[in-house]
């Protein structure tokens, strides 16, 4: 992989799988080609500016979407993806503005064997193909992705 892969995720529902994905990709590509906030921002660093710089450098954004991604709400009852202060939204809009490719990664706990064999699904939101990751079969799913 050439360039920087930026991992976009919600801490509420995909932080553990994001960390596992980071570790797996780090093993294959090295930490220098990945950005994940908790692994890549040093203590005391001004993180909003650092995130913006890394999004500018990114050649791809890996957007992890857990089961509640489209419906999770903030404390006011508004869908978080529609909330201007939501960091997942900000990062995705930044990537769209820079025309950085976004690869949706649908995280699930139950999918059919047919889906696992195909390992792809189409996503209406982006008009692209998404990767399906079943948390119970994580290692097998990741090892079957193109490099």
Secondary structure, 3 states (H helix, E strand, C coil): CCCEEEEECCHHHHHHHHHHHHHHHHHHHCHHHEECHHHHCCCCCCHHHHHHHHHHHEEEEEEEECCCCCCCECCCCCEHHHCCCCHHHHHHHHHHHCCCEEEEEEEECCCCHHHHHHCEEEECCCCEEEEEEEHHHHHHHHHCCCC
